[in-house]
């Protein structure tokens, strides 16, 4: 989604008109959750997706009509439509999409700046146009009415606190039952900071892991005490390459770890991996994994217990790291590690989809 916002900002700056299509609601098996967006420029360029390809051509046609002067519209597509196999979600789901022109008054620059700074922010837009950005106790933009702005901010803060996106109904009722602000439906798109991927040990296995992690939207840090290994040119996709003892570096940033943080220890050296693992397992990091054989794992557990790690903390450790994909080499190992990180974060089983009952896409 970040690349969609960045492109929208670039078009705003250069004066290119564009429409934005955004998923409002989904039912059944849908490729994207509410908040996913797609841009259609007046020059025909397309950025982003709302359905993974099922209805994009229809969205483009409607977006062109909106840019030609038609009113914003909410459209619904699903496999139950008569034209489902021409324009619909043949995967079995239904999506509702808002298509509207985004003008220069919508504060996308603020959204992009907060995203770059890692600050949670929400974009609020009514169906008819306009918009405001909410986050960090500040508001940018307006819906044209101070009362409506206050109601929108209150609704957006509740959604942002849950990192949720979708339609909300705003409007406050006074004690006598009259409306303090006109009730209206608003689209709230919540943008949270990129999840952290912390890689300790700049070995060869770390290089593809950093690249895949970055491609999946993580903020990637690679840390190693050895200067020859912690060379930025070896990790062009990483946001940060640090030469330091892993435990010392992590200790100064432990409070920044949260449920979306993944810690991967690839050092193969107990002098470095045990101290940082002890810290990571006590932190709020949602995923902690370590590379090594089963013999290394047993030795590591004994050393962690000696270092004071509790059994509850040790139970959080993913070791040997990664899912059993039968892969070989750094690249395939990196895929197995990222697959396990995604499964843990999303609550996936890690089983083949052929063995999983019910819808394929969980939204």
VEXDREN-2710 file (C-alpha; in Angstrom, 1 decimal):
% VEXDREN-2710
k/r/px/py/pz
1/UNK/0.0/0.0/0.0
2/UNK/2.9/2.4/0.6
3/UNK/3.8/2.4/-3.0
4/UNK/0.3/3.4/-3.9
5/UNK/0.4/6.4/-1.5
6/UNK/3.8/7.4/-2.8
7/UNK/2.6/7.4/-6.4
8/UNK/-0.5/9.3/-5.5
9/UNK/1.6/12.0/-3.8
10/UNK/3.8/12.2/-6.9
11/UNK/0.7/12.7/-9.1
12/UNK/-0.6/15.3/-6.7
13/UNK/2.6/17.2/-6.9
14/UNK/2.8/17.1/-10.7
15/UNK/-0.9/18.0/-11.1
16/UNK/-1.9/14.7/-12.7
17/UNK/-5.6/13.9/-12.0
18/UNK/-6.3/10.4/-10.8
19/UNK/-9.0/8.3/-9.3
20/UNK/-8.6/5.9/-6.4
21/UNK/-10.5/2.7/-6.0
22/UNK/-10.6/1.3/-2.4
23/UNK/-12.0/-1.9/-1.0
24/UNK/-14.8/-1.0/1.5
25/UNK/-16.1/-4.4/2.5
26/UNK/-15.6/-8.0/1.7
27/UNK/-17.6/-11.2/2.0
28/UNK/-16.3/-14.8/1.6
29/UNK/-13.0/-15.4/-0.1
30/UNK/-11.5/-12.1/-1.2
31/UNK/-7.9/-11.4/-2.2
32/UNK/-7.5/-8.0/-0.4
33/UNK/-8.8/-6.7/2.9
34/UNK/-10.7/-3.4/3.3
35/UNK/-8.4/-0.4/2.7
36/UNK/-6.5/-1.9/-0.2
37/UNK/-6.4/0.6/-3.0
38/UNK/-5.7/1.0/-6.7
39/UNK/-5.0/4.2/-8.6
40/UNK/-6.0/5.0/-12.2
41/UNK/-4.3/8.1/-13.7
42/UNK/-5.8/10.3/-16.3
43/UNK/-3.0/9.1/-18.6
44/UNK/-4.1/5.5/-18.2
45/UNK/-1.4/4.4/-15.8
46/UNK/-2.5/1.9/-13.0
47/UNK/-0.9/1.4/-9.6
48/UNK/-2.0/-1.1/-7.0
49/UNK/-4.9/-3.6/-6.9
50/UNK/-8.3/-4.2/-5.4
51/UNK/-8.9/-7.8/-6.4
52/UNK/-5.7/-9.4/-7.7
53/UNK/-6.8/-9.0/-11.3
54/UNK/-10.4/-10.2/-11.2
55/UNK/-12.2/-6.8/-11.6
56/UNK/-9.4/-4.4/-12.4
57/UNK/-10.6/-3.8/-15.9
58/UNK/-14.1/-2.9/-14.8
59/UNK/-12.6/-0.6/-12.1
60/UNK/-10.5/1.2/-14.7
61/UNK/-13.6/1.8/-16.9
62/UNK/-15.6/3.3/-14.0
63/UNK/-12.5/5.4/-12.9
64/UNK/-12.3/6.9/-16.4
65/UNK/-16.0/7.9/-16.1
66/UNK/-15.3/9.5/-12.7
67/UNK/-12.4/11.4/-14.1
68/UNK/-14.7/12.5/-17.0
69/UNK/-17.1/14.1/-14.5
70/UNK/-19.2/11.2/-13.1
71/UNK/-20.0/11.2/-9.4
72/UNK/-18.1/8.9/-7.0
73/UNK/-19.6/5.5/-6.9
74/UNK/-19.6/2.3/-4.8
75/UNK/-19.7/-0.9/-6.8
76/UNK/-20.0/-4.5/-5.8
77/UNK/-18.6/-7.5/-7.6
78/UNK/-18.9/-11.2/-6.7
79/UNK/-19.3/-14.6/-8.1
80/UNK/-23.0/-14.4/-7.7
81/UNK/-23.3/-11.7/-10.4
82/UNK/-24.7/-12.7/-13.8
83/UNK/-21.5/-11.6/-15.4
84/UNK/-19.3/-13.2/-12.7
85/UNK/-17.0/-14.9/-15.2
86/UNK/-16.7/-11.7/-17.3
87/UNK/-16.2/-9.2/-14.5
88/UNK/-16.2/-10.8/-11.0
89/UNK/-14.4/-12.7/-8.4
90/UNK/-14.4/-16.3/-9.6
91/UNK/-12.6/-17.3/-6.4
92/UNK/-16.0/-17.1/-4.8
93/UNK/-16.0/-13.9/-2.8
94/UNK/-17.6/-10.5/-3.0
95/UNK/-16.1/-7.1/-2.7
96/UNK/-17.5/-3.6/-2.4
97/UNK/-15.3/-0.8/-3.9
98/UNK/-15.4/2.9/-3.6
99/UNK/-14.2/4.7/-6.8
100/UNK/-13.7/8.5/-6.5
101/UNK/-11.3/11.2/-7.8
102/UNK/-8.7/12.3/-5.2
103/UNK/-8.0/16.0/-5.4
104/UNK/-5.2/18.1/-4.1
105/UNK/-7.2/18.8/-0.9
106/UNK/-6.7/15.2/0.3
107/UNK/-3.6/15.3/2.6
108/UNK/-1.7/12.4/1.1
109/UNK/1.7/14.2/1.7
110/UNK/1.0/13.9/5.4
111/UNK/0.2/10.2/5.1
112/UNK/3.4/9.6/3.1
113/UNK/5.5/11.5/5.6
114/UNK/4.1/9.6/8.6
115/UNK/4.6/6.3/6.8
116/UNK/8.2/7.2/6.1
117/UNK/8.7/8.2/9.7
118/UNK/7.1/5.0/11.1
119/UNK/4.2/7.0/12.7
120/UNK/0.7/5.3/12.7
121/UNK/-1.7/7.5/10.7
122/UNK/-5.2/7.2/9.2
123/UNK/-6.7/8.7/6.1
124/UNK/-10.4/9.6/6.3
125/UNK/-12.3/10.3/3.2
126/UNK/-16.1/10.6/2.7
127/UNK/-17.6/9.2/-0.5
128/UNK/-18.2/12.6/-1.9
129/UNK/-14.6/13.9/-1.7
130/UNK/-12.2/15.7/0.6
131/UNK/-10.3/14.1/3.4
132/UNK/-8.2/14.4/6.5
133/UNK/-5.2/12.7/8.1
134/UNK/-5.3/11.7/11.7
135/UNK/-2.4/10.4/13.9
136/UNK/-0.1/11.3/16.7
137/UNK/-2.6/13.8/18.2
138/UNK/-2.6/16.0/15.1
139/UNK/-5.1/16.4/12.2
140/UNK/-4.3/17.6/8.7
141/UNK/-7.1/18.6/6.2
142/UNK/-10.8/19.0/6.7
143/UNK/-14.2/17.6/5.6
144/UNK/-15.5/21.2/5.4
145/UNK/-17.3/21.4/8.7
146/UNK/-15.6/21.6/12.2
147/UNK/-18.3/19.4/13.7
148/UNK/-17.9/16.8/11.0
149/UNK/-14.1/16.9/11.5
150/UNK/-14.4/16.2/15.2
151/UNK/-16.7/13.3/14.6
152/UNK/-14.4/11.9/11.9
153/UNK/-11.3/12.2/14.1
154/UNK/-13.0/10.3/16.9
155/UNK/-14.1/7.5/14.5
156/UNK/-10.6/7.4/12.9
157/UNK/-8.8/7.2/16.2
158/UNK/-10.8/4.2/17.2
159/UNK/-10.0/2.4/13.9
160/UNK/-6.4/3.4/14.0
161/UNK/-6.0/2.0/17.5
162/UNK/-7.0/-1.4/16.1
163/UNK/-5.0/-0.9/12.9
164/UNK/-8.3/-1.5/11.1
165/UNK/-9.6/-0.1/7.8
166/UNK/-13.1/0.1/6.5
167/UNK/-16.4/2.1/6.6
168/UNK/-17.5/3.8/9.7
169/UNK/-20.6/6.0/10.4
170/UNK/-19.7/9.3/12.1
171/UNK/-21.9/11.8/13.8
172/UNK/-22.5/12.8/17.4
173/UNK/-25.9/13.1/19.1
174/UNK/-26.6/15.9/21.5
175/UNK/-28.5/15.4/24.8
176/UNK/-31.8/16.5/23.1
177/UNK/-31.4/14.0/20.4
178/UNK/-30.4/16.4/17.7
179/UNK/-27.3/15.8/15.6
180/UNK/-24.2/17.8/16.5
181/UNK/-22.6/16.7/13.2
182/UNK/-24.3/15.3/10.1
183/UNK/-24.2/11.5/10.2
184/UNK/-22.3/10.1/7.2
185/UNK/-20.3/7.1/6.2
186/UNK/-16.6/7.6/6.0
187/UNK/-13.8/5.4/4.7
188/UNK/-11.0/5.1/7.2
189/UNK/-7.7/3.6/6.0
190/UNK/-5.2/2.9/8.8
191/UNK/-1.5/2.8/8.0
192/UNK/0.8/1.3/10.6
193/UNK/4.6/1.4/10.6
194/UNK/6.4/-1.4/8.7
195/UNK/7.0/-4.5/10.8
196/UNK/10.6/-4.9/11.9
197/UNK/12.8/-7.8/10.7
198/UNK/15.9/-8.0/12.9
199/UNK/18.6/-10.3/11.5
200/UNK/21.5/-11.0/13.8
201/UNK/24.4/-12.6/12.1
202/UNK/25.4/-11.3/8.6
203/UNK/26.2/-14.7/7.2
204/UNK/25.3/-15.8/3.6
205/UNK/21.9/-16.9/4.7
206/UNK/21.1/-13.4/5.9
207/UNK/21.4/-11.9/2.4
208/UNK/18.4/-13.4/0.7
209/UNK/16.4/-13.2/4.0
210/UNK/17.0/-9.4/4.1
211/UNK/15.9/-9.2/0.5
212/UNK/12.7/-11.2/0.8
213/UNK/11.9/-9.4/4.1
214/UNK/12.2/-6.0/2.4
215/UNK/10.1/-7.2/-0.6
216/UNK/7.4/-8.2/1.9
217/UNK/7.3/-4.7/3.4
218/UNK/9.5/-5.1/6.5
219/UNK/11.9/-2.6/7.9
220/UNK/15.1/-4.7/7.8
221/UNK/18.0/-4.4/10.2
222/UNK/21.1/-6.6/9.9
223/UNK/23.5/-6.6/12.9
224/UNK/26.8/-8.4/13.3
225/UNK/29.8/-7.8/15.5
226/UNK/32.2/-8.5/12.6
227/UNK/32.9/-5.4/10.5
228/UNK/33.8/-7.5/7.4
229/UNK/30.4/-9.2/7.5
230/UNK/28.3/-6.2/8.4
231/UNK/29.1/-4.3/5.2
232/UNK/26.2/-2.3/3.8
233/UNK/27.1/-3.2/0.2
234/UNK/26.3/-6.9/1.0
235/UNK/22.8/-6.0/2.0
236/UNK/21.4/-3.4/-0.4
237/UNK/17.8/-4.2/0.5
238/UNK/18.3/-3.6/4.2
239/UNK/17.3/-0.3/5.8
240/UNK/20.1/-0.5/8.3
241/UNK/23.3/-2.5/8.6
242/UNK/25.0/-2.3/12.1
243/UNK/28.4/-3.4/13.3
244/UNK/27.8/-4.2/17.0
245/UNK/27.3/-7.0/19.4
246/UNK/23.7/-8.2/18.8
247/UNK/22.7/-8.2/22.5
248/UNK/24.2/-4.7/23.1
249/UNK/22.4/-3.3/20.0
250/UNK/19.1/-5.0/20.9
251/UNK/19.1/-3.9/24.5
252/UNK/19.1/-0.2/23.5
253/UNK/16.0/-0.8/21.2
254/UNK/14.2/-3.5/23.1
255/UNK/11.3/-1.2/23.9
256/UNK/10.6/-0.7/20.1
257/UNK/9.9/-4.4/19.6
258/UNK/6.2/-5.3/19.3
259/UNK/4.0/-8.2/18.2
260/UNK/4.9/-7.5/14.5
261/UNK/8.7/-7.7/15.2
262/UNK/10.5/-10.8/13.9
263/UNK/13.9/-11.6/15.4
264/UNK/16.1/-14.1/13.4
265/UNK/19.4/-15.2/14.9
266/UNK/21.7/-16.7/12.4
267/UNK/25.1/-16.4/14.1
268/UNK/25.9/-20.1/14.8
269/UNK/28.0/-18.8/17.8
270/UNK/26.6/-19.2/21.3
271/UNK/28.7/-16.3/22.5
272/UNK/26.6/-14.0/20.3
273/UNK/23.3/-15.8/19.9
274/UNK/22.5/-16.8/23.5
275/UNK/22.7/-13.2/24.9
276/UNK/20.5/-11.7/22.2
277/UNK/18.0/-14.6/22.3
278/UNK/17.6/-14.2/26.1
279/UNK/16.7/-10.6/25.5
280/UNK/14.5/-11.2/22.5
281/UNK/12.5/-14.0/24.3
282/UNK/11.8/-11.6/27.2
283/UNK/10.7/-8.8/24.8
284/UNK/7.4/-8.2/23.1
285/UNK/8.7/-9.5/19.7
286/UNK/6.1/-11.7/18.1
287/UNK/8.6/-14.1/16.5
288/UNK/12.0/-15.2/17.7
289/UNK/13.8/-17.9/15.7
290/UNK/17.4/-19.2/15.6
291/UNK/19.3/-21.2/13.0
292/UNK/21.1/-24.4/13.8
293/UNK/20.9/-28.2/13.9
294/UNK/19.0/-30.1/16.5
295/UNK/22.2/-30.7/18.4
296/UNK/22.9/-27.0/18.4
297/UNK/19.4/-26.3/19.5
298/UNK/19.7/-28.6/22.5
299/UNK/23.0/-27.0/23.5
300/UNK/21.4/-23.6/23.0
301/UNK/18.4/-24.5/25.3
302/UNK/20.8/-25.5/28.1
303/UNK/22.7/-22.2/27.7
304/UNK/19.5/-20.2/27.8
305/UNK/18.4/-21.9/31.0
306/UNK/21.8/-21.2/32.5
307/UNK/21.4/-17.5/31.5
308/UNK/18.1/-17.3/33.4
309/UNK/15.5/-17.9/30.6
310/UNK/12.2/-19.3/31.9
311/UNK/10.5/-22.3/30.4
312/UNK/7.7/-20.0/29.1
313/UNK/10.3/-17.8/27.4
314/UNK/12.1/-20.8/25.9
315/UNK/8.8/-22.1/24.6
316/UNK/8.5/-19.1/22.3
317/UNK/11.8/-20.0/20.5
318/UNK/11.4/-21.2/16.9
319/UNK/14.4/-23.5/16.5
320/UNK/15.5/-24.9/14.2
321/UNK/14.2/-21.9/12.4
322/UNK/11.7/-22.0/9.4
323/UNK/9.1/-24.3/8.0
324/UNK/9.9/-27.7/6.5
325/UNK/9.8/-27.0/2.8
326/UNK/12.6/-29.4/1.9
327/UNK/14.6/-26.5/0.6
328/UNK/18.4/-26.2/0.3
329/UNK/20.8/-23.3/0.3
330/UNK/20.4/-19.7/1.5
331/UNK/17.6/-18.6/-0.8
332/UNK/15.3/-21.5/-0.2
333/UNK/16.1/-21.4/3.5
334/UNK/15.2/-17.7/3.5
335/UNK/11.8/-18.6/1.9
336/UNK/11.1/-21.1/4.7
337/UNK/12.0/-18.6/7.4
338/UNK/9.8/-15.9/6.0
339/UNK/7.0/-18.5/5.5
340/UNK/7.1/-19.3/9.2
341/UNK/7.2/-15.6/10.2
342/UNK/4.0/-15.0/8.1
343/UNK/2.3/-18.1/9.5
344/UNK/3.0/-17.0/13.1
345/UNK/1.9/-13.4/12.4
346/UNK/-1.2/-14.3/10.5
347/UNK/-2.2/-17.4/12.5
348/UNK/-1.6/-19.8/9.6
349/UNK/-1.2/-23.5/10.0
350/UNK/1.7/-23.9/7.6
351/UNK/-0.2/-26.8/5.9
352/UNK/-0.8/-27.1/2.2
353/UNK/-4.0/-25.3/1.2
354/UNK/-5.3/-28.5/-0.3
355/UNK/-5.6/-29.8/3.3
356/UNK/-7.3/-26.7/4.6
357/UNK/-11.1/-26.6/4.7
358/UNK/-13.0/-23.4/4.0
359/UNK/-12.1/-20.3/2.1
360/UNK/-8.6/-19.8/0.9
361/UNK/-8.3/-16.1/1.7
362/UNK/-8.9/-15.0/5.3
363/UNK/-9.9/-11.3/5.6
END
